[in-house]
């Protein structure tokens, strides 16, 4: 049985809701093991790594010095720091300042890797999955590169601003975990749901798919954001995330067109 026959067999099942999300993850995992997709992992990883090296080398010292200066006005932190020093332990600032600096600079390189994946890797991903799983899905998108680049730029910019503005809330325990998950879920979802269908879907079809499957898009993005908390996953996340969204988006588009044809 060839791959096209497998796709036809899946049509009868018409997965929806959580089943469609699960199917997208399963297909993405299989696709990720393909040599072409394994090679595609290298580009966003190298870009993110180089970005991290440049950001840390250029901004680490001035940023930590600025944070040290600003920390003089952090009342709660200074109070806790004084208590710890008074009982002969350690200065909390000695560890807090480097952690804050890393928390500011490293996500900047991470979002750069995601932008690279969205603009440059997603077309490679779409070409691969379109050939292996969705050969009958016609490309009706227009100005795909412009739409993708603009979307990546504003989502990436909002991610950076939102991340920096909400960082003070990390001092309160729940937000130190919830905020990174939220911002990565936002960036992954709003960036990759566009790129997943921009080449194949018309403007009307894109709007329909985003509204019709809004919950599934965000569920996928949230699951990937949780996985993104694990450092070993950083190596493959840009490409794997692109694969999950591509599989879900093209399957949703294929089923939408089938339903339109059958009416």
C-alpha positions as CSV (number, residue, x, y, z in Angstrom):
1,X,0.0,0.0,0.0
2,X,1.5,3.4,-1.0
3,X,1.3,6.7,0.8
4,X,-1.5,8.0,-1.4
5,X,-3.7,5.0,-0.6
6,X,-3.1,5.6,3.1
7,X,-4.4,9.2,2.6
8,X,-7.5,8.0,0.9
9,X,-8.1,5.5,3.7
10,X,-7.8,8.3,6.2
11,X,-10.5,10.3,4.4
12,X,-13.2,7.8,5.4
13,X,-12.4,8.4,9.1
14,X,-12.6,12.2,8.8
15,X,-10.7,12.9,12.1
16,X,-12.0,16.0,14.0
17,X,-11.4,17.8,17.3
18,X,-8.9,16.1,19.5
19,X,-8.5,13.2,17.1
20,X,-7.4,15.6,14.4
21,X,-4.8,17.1,16.7
22,X,-3.5,13.7,17.7
23,X,-3.3,12.6,14.1
24,X,-1.3,15.7,13.3
25,X,1.2,14.9,16.0
26,X,1.5,11.3,14.9
27,X,2.1,12.2,11.3
28,X,4.6,15.0,12.3
29,X,6.6,12.5,14.3
30,X,6.9,10.1,11.4
31,X,7.8,13.0,9.0
32,X,10.4,14.3,11.4
33,X,12.3,11.0,11.0
34,X,12.7,11.5,7.3
35,X,16.3,12.4,6.3
36,X,15.2,15.6,4.6
37,X,13.4,16.8,7.8
38,X,16.3,15.8,10.0
39,X,18.6,17.9,7.8
40,X,16.1,20.8,8.0
41,X,16.6,20.8,11.8
42,X,20.1,22.3,11.4
43,X,19.2,25.7,10.0
44,X,17.0,27.2,12.7
45,X,19.1,25.6,15.4
46,X,22.3,27.1,14.0
47,X,20.6,30.5,13.6
48,X,19.3,30.4,17.2
49,X,22.7,29.3,18.5
50,X,24.5,32.0,16.6
51,X,21.9,34.5,17.8
52,X,22.4,33.4,21.4
53,X,26.2,33.7,21.1
54,X,25.9,37.2,19.6
55,X,23.3,38.4,22.1
56,X,25.3,37.1,25.1
57,X,28.6,38.5,23.9
58,X,27.2,41.9,23.1
59,X,24.6,42.5,25.8
60,X,25.4,40.2,28.7
61,X,27.7,42.7,30.5
62,X,25.7,45.9,30.0
63,X,22.5,44.1,30.8
64,X,23.7,42.6,34.0
65,X,25.2,45.9,35.1
66,X,21.9,47.7,34.3
67,X,20.0,45.0,36.3
68,X,22.4,45.4,39.2
69,X,21.7,49.1,39.2
70,X,18.0,48.7,39.0
71,X,18.0,46.1,41.7
72,X,18.7,48.8,44.3
73,X,15.0,49.8,44.0
74,X,13.6,46.3,44.3
75,X,12.3,46.5,47.9
76,X,11.1,42.9,48.3
77,X,14.2,41.4,46.8
78,X,16.5,43.7,48.9
79,X,14.6,42.6,52.0
80,X,15.0,38.9,51.3
81,X,18.6,39.5,50.3
82,X,19.3,41.2,53.6
83,X,17.7,38.3,55.6
84,X,19.7,35.7,53.8
85,X,23.0,37.6,54.3
86,X,22.1,38.3,58.0
87,X,21.8,34.5,58.8
88,X,25.1,33.8,56.9
89,X,23.7,32.2,53.7
90,X,24.1,33.9,50.3
91,X,23.0,36.9,48.3
92,X,20.0,36.2,46.2
93,X,21.0,38.9,43.8
94,X,24.2,36.9,43.0
95,X,21.9,34.3,41.3
96,X,18.9,36.3,40.4
97,X,20.7,38.8,38.1
98,X,22.3,36.2,35.8
99,X,19.0,34.3,35.7
100,X,17.1,37.4,34.7
101,X,19.7,38.3,32.0
102,X,19.5,34.8,30.6
103,X,15.7,34.9,30.8
104,X,15.8,38.1,28.6
105,X,18.5,37.2,26.1
106,X,17.9,33.4,25.4
107,X,14.2,33.7,24.4
108,X,15.3,36.4,21.9
109,X,17.5,33.8,20.1
110,X,14.7,31.3,20.4
111,X,12.1,33.5,18.7
112,X,14.6,34.2,16.0
113,X,14.9,30.5,15.3
114,X,11.1,30.2,15.2
115,X,10.9,33.1,12.7
116,X,13.5,31.4,10.5
117,X,11.5,28.2,10.6
118,X,8.3,30.0,9.8
119,X,9.6,31.9,6.8
120,X,12.3,29.6,5.3
121,X,11.8,26.1,6.7
122,X,8.0,25.9,6.5
123,X,8.0,26.0,2.6
124,X,10.4,23.0,2.7
125,X,8.1,21.3,5.2
126,X,5.0,22.0,3.2
127,X,6.7,20.7,0.0
128,X,7.6,17.4,1.8
129,X,4.3,16.7,3.5
130,X,2.3,17.9,0.5
131,X,4.1,15.3,-1.7
132,X,3.9,12.4,0.8
133,X,0.4,12.9,2.4
134,X,-1.6,15.5,0.5
135,X,-0.8,15.3,-3.2
136,X,-4.3,16.3,-4.2
137,X,-4.4,19.6,-2.2
138,X,-4.2,22.4,-4.8
139,X,-2.1,25.5,-4.0
140,X,-4.4,28.6,-4.1
141,X,-2.5,30.9,-1.9
142,X,-1.2,34.3,-3.1
143,X,1.7,36.4,-1.9
144,X,2.6,33.6,0.5
145,X,6.2,34.9,1.3
146,X,5.0,38.5,2.0
147,X,2.2,37.3,4.2
148,X,4.4,34.9,6.1
149,X,7.2,37.5,6.6
150,X,4.8,40.2,7.8
151,X,3.1,37.8,10.2
152,X,6.4,36.5,11.6
153,X,7.6,40.1,12.1
154,X,4.6,41.3,14.1
155,X,4.2,38.1,16.1
156,X,7.9,38.1,16.9
157,X,7.9,41.8,17.9
158,X,4.8,41.4,20.1
159,X,6.4,38.3,21.7
160,X,9.6,40.2,22.6
161,X,7.7,43.2,24.0
162,X,5.2,41.0,26.0
163,X,8.0,38.8,27.3
164,X,10.0,41.8,28.7
165,X,7.0,43.7,30.0
166,X,5.6,40.7,32.0
167,X,9.0,39.5,33.3
168,X,8.5,41.2,36.7
169,X,5.5,38.9,37.4
170,X,8.0,36.0,37.4
171,X,8.7,36.9,41.0
172,X,5.3,35.4,41.9
173,X,5.6,31.6,41.6
174,X,2.7,30.6,39.3
175,X,3.7,33.2,36.7
176,X,7.3,32.0,36.4
177,X,5.9,28.9,34.7
178,X,2.6,30.1,33.2
179,X,3.9,33.2,31.4
180,X,6.7,31.4,29.4
181,X,4.1,28.8,28.4
182,X,1.6,31.5,27.4
183,X,4.0,33.6,25.3
184,X,5.5,30.6,23.5
185,X,2.0,29.2,22.8
186,X,1.1,32.6,21.4
187,X,4.2,32.8,19.2
188,X,4.0,29.3,17.9
189,X,0.2,29.4,17.3
190,X,-0.1,32.8,15.7
191,X,3.0,32.3,13.6
192,X,2.7,28.8,12.3
193,X,-1.0,28.6,11.8
194,X,-0.6,31.2,9.1
195,X,2.4,29.5,7.4
196,X,0.7,26.1,7.6
197,X,-1.9,27.1,5.0
198,X,-0.7,30.3,3.4
199,X,0.6,28.5,0.3
200,X,-2.4,26.3,-0.3
201,X,-5.5,28.1,1.0
202,X,-7.1,31.1,-0.5
203,X,-7.7,34.2,1.7
204,X,-11.3,33.1,2.4
205,X,-10.2,29.5,3.2
206,X,-7.5,30.7,5.6
207,X,-10.0,32.8,7.6
208,X,-12.5,29.9,7.7
209,X,-9.8,27.5,8.9
210,X,-8.5,29.8,11.6
211,X,-12.0,30.4,12.9
212,X,-13.3,26.9,12.5
213,X,-10.4,25.2,14.2
214,X,-9.3,28.0,16.6
215,X,-9.4,25.7,19.6
216,X,-7.3,23.0,17.9
217,X,-4.7,25.6,16.7
218,X,-4.3,26.8,20.3
219,X,-4.2,23.3,21.7
220,X,-1.4,22.4,19.3
221,X,0.5,25.5,20.2
222,X,0.1,25.0,23.9
223,X,1.3,21.4,23.7
224,X,4.3,22.5,21.8
225,X,5.0,25.3,24.2
226,X,5.0,22.8,27.1
227,X,7.4,20.5,25.2
228,X,9.5,23.6,24.5
229,X,10.2,23.9,28.3
230,X,12.5,20.9,28.0
231,X,16.0,22.0,26.8
232,X,16.7,18.8,24.8
233,X,13.6,19.5,22.7
234,X,15.0,22.9,21.6
235,X,17.0,21.3,18.8
236,X,14.0,20.0,16.9
237,X,11.2,22.2,18.0
238,X,11.1,24.7,15.2
239,X,10.9,22.0,12.5
240,X,8.7,19.6,14.5
241,X,6.3,22.4,15.3
242,X,6.2,23.3,11.6
243,X,5.4,19.7,10.8
244,X,2.6,19.4,13.3
245,X,0.9,22.7,12.0
246,X,1.5,21.7,8.4
247,X,-0.2,18.3,8.9
248,X,-3.1,19.7,10.8
249,X,-3.6,22.7,8.4
250,X,-3.4,20.7,5.2
251,X,-5.7,17.9,6.5
252,X,-8.2,20.5,7.7
253,X,-8.0,22.3,4.3
254,X,-8.4,19.0,2.4
255,X,-11.5,18.0,4.4
256,X,-13.0,21.5,4.0
257,X,-12.7,21.3,0.3
258,X,-14.1,17.8,0.2
259,X,-17.1,19.0,2.2
260,X,-17.6,21.9,-0.1
261,X,-17.5,19.6,-3.1
262,X,-20.0,17.2,-1.6
263,X,-22.6,19.9,-1.0
